[in-house]
């Protein structure tokens, strides 16, 4: 499968702090890769390197074959970025925000207005298009922020903890938008602290901790590896062991153990 993003051996230090300590990452085209980890794990630093906003101390990375250090202009033409906090101007309307960005990207006046209208409709914001962004709900502002990141028609989208601070309803709205983008062929690198979010959206998950990759795999694989449950049952009387075995066997579908240790 073709890769949209490939990173090898990324290192970034801030003084004594190792924000990235030899990170390898691959994101296939048209897929969602979730980067999961706590605050300070290195997720945002990795995104900033891949978005050409930060220079790594070592290692290299490419986006659709373009090196983020040697050809940053080409990389920027291919990507969109939505950070942890909405970056739209809250005093401008939804339409004005998107037209401004389109004009900065050299759209004509007519082309900018057409692009803004298209994105507002796509993100179900047409009814609020003329209102100041500060009057939007949290979910609406996040959708406008996502729309802003798509003005340049990126093929790769970085979502850096896009639902931080949102209520469950607004979070579901953002998830629905991400699913639509992927269905239309956009590749997504998603950073999050929420296992549920990665489980809902990601085709595969890479877990960061202290600047390193500590686990990776499909969501179901990781859940089987680290999310197993253990139930210990101790009958009050050894005479009830057969009954306990029968009940547990019915619940779990497993048979009675071949050997048993009886303790007093």
N, C-alpha and C positions, 0 to 999 in steps of 0.2 A: 504494500500500500504506500502511495506517495505521501511524503511528509510535508506539512505546511511549515512546521517549526522544528528545528533541531538545535539543541544546545549541548555542549560537551565541556565538562570541567570548569564551569563558571565559578569564579572566585571573586568576592568583593569584601574588603575589610574596611571598617570604620575604626581606626585606631586599633585597639586590642580586640574589638568585636568582629567576629567572622560572620557577616550577614549571609554570605554564600561561601560554602566550603567544598567546592568540587561538584557542582550540581550538573547532572545529565538529565535532559528532558526531551521527549519526542511527542509531537502532536500531529496525528494523521489529518490529511485534508478532509474537510466536511464532518469532523467529529468534535465532540466536547471532551476536553481533558480537564478534570478538576484537580487543583492543587490545594490540598487540605493541610491545615496545621494551625497551631496556636499563634497568638501575637508574638512577633519577634522571630518567627521561624524562618523568614527569608522570602516569603511569598511575594510581597510587594517589590522587594529589591529585584527579584527575578523578572517580574513584569517590566520594571523600569529599564532593565538591561535590554530585554527583548523589544521594547518600544523605542530604543535608541536614546532614552532620556538619561541613561547612566552608563558610564564606561566601566566594564569589568577590569579587575586587576589581572585576571588570567582567564584562559578558556576562550571559546568562540561560539557564536550562534548565528544561524541563518533563518530567514523567513522566505519561503518559496525560493531558496537557493541564493538569496542576497544576504551578504554578510552584514551584520548590524553595525560593525565598525568601519568596514571598507566602503560600504554602499548604503549609508543611512537614508539618503534621499529616496532611493528605490524602496527601502523597507517602509518608510513613512507613507508612501503612496499606496501601500497594500493593507495598512492596518487601521483599526479604530480602537480607541481606548476609553473605557468608562471607569473612573476611579471610585474610591470608597465614598466620596461625597459629591453631590450634584454640582456640576461645573457651569450650569447655565446662569445667565444674568437674570436675577429674580425681578428686576425692574422692567425687563422687556417682556413682551408677550411671547407665546409659543412660536408664532409665525416670525416675529422679529429675531428671536434667537437663531432660528434655523436659516433665515435669509442672510443674517450677518455671517454665519459660518460658511455658507455657500459662496457668498461674495469673496470672502477671504481665500477660498479655494478656486477663485477665478471663474465662477459661474457668471453668466450674464444676468442682468436684472430679471429678465423674464424667466431664465432658467433657474435662478435662485428661488423665485416665488413658486415655480412649478415643483421644484424639489421639496420645498418646505411643505406645500400642500399634500404632496404624495406621502411624505413621512408622517405628517400629522394624521392622515387618514389611516395609514398602516398601523399606527400606534394608538388609534382610537382616541385622538385628541382634537379632532376637528371642531367639536362644539366649544372647546376651550381655547381655540387658536388665537383669539383676540384678547384674551385675558393675560394680565401680568403673571409671570411664573410664580411669584410669591403667593398667589391665591390658590395655587394647585395643592392637592393633597400630596402626601409623601410618595405614594405610588405613582401619581401623575407626573411629579417632578422627575422621578426615576425613569419613567418611560420617555419623557422629553430628553433626558440626558442620554439615554440609549439612542434615541432618534438622532441627536446631535452627533454621536459617534459614527453614524452611518451616512452622513451627508456626502462623504467622499467615496461612497460605494466600496468599502473595504472588503477584502476576501477573508481577512483574519481579524477577529475581534477579541480584545483583552478585556475581561470583566474582573475588576479587582474588588472583591467583596461587595457585589452590587446591591445586596439586600440588607446591609448593615443598618440597623435602626428602624427597619420597616416592620409594620405589624403583619400578622399572618396573611391577611387579605391582600395587602400591597405586595407581599413577597410572592404570592401566587400569581399576581398580575405580571410581575417581572419574569417569573418562570415561564409563563405562557408566551411572552414575547421572545425569550431565548429559544424556545422550541420552534417557533415560527422561523426565526433566523436560520437555525440549523437546517430546517426543512428546505430552505431556499439555497442551501449550499455554503453558508458561512461557517468557517472554522472558528471554534471558540476555546480560548484558554480562560478558565474560570478559577479564581482563587476564592476560598471561603473558609470560615471556621466551623461551618455547620455540616455535619455528616449527612443530615437529611437532604440538604441542598445538593450536595455532590451526588448523593444516591439518586435524586430525582432527575438530574440533568446530565450527569457525566457518563460517557461511554467507558472511561477508565479514570482511575484516580492515582495521583502521585502524592505521597505524604511527606511533608517537610518537617524537620525539627532541628533547631540549632544550625540552620544553614545547610543541612544535608538531606538527601533523599533517604528516608528510612523504610519506605514500603511503597509498592506500586502494584496495580492490578485492576481488574474489573471490580465494581462495587460489591457484587455478590461474593467474589473471591476473598476480598478483604474482610467482609463481614464474617465469612466462615472461619477465616484465620484468627481474627481477634475478637469476634463477637459471640462466641459460643457460650452457652449457659450450662451450669451444673446444678443439679438438684440432689441434695443429700437427704435421705429419708431413714430414720431410725425408729423402728417400732418399739412401743413400750414393753412389749413381750415378745420373746423369740418364737412363741407359738404362732404369732401372726405373720411370720416371714412369708409363708406361701400366699397369704392374702395380699400382702404388699407387692410381691413379685407379679401376681396376676393383675393387679390394678395398674402398676407401672408399665407392664407389658402392653396392656390395652391402650394406655395413653401414648406410649412412645413407639409402639410397633416392634419393639425388640423382644427377643426371647429371654428366658431365665438364664442367668450365668451358669456356666458348666460347673464352676466350683464356688464355694461360699466360705467366707471366714466368719465364724460365729464368735462374738465377743460377749463376755459377761459384764 
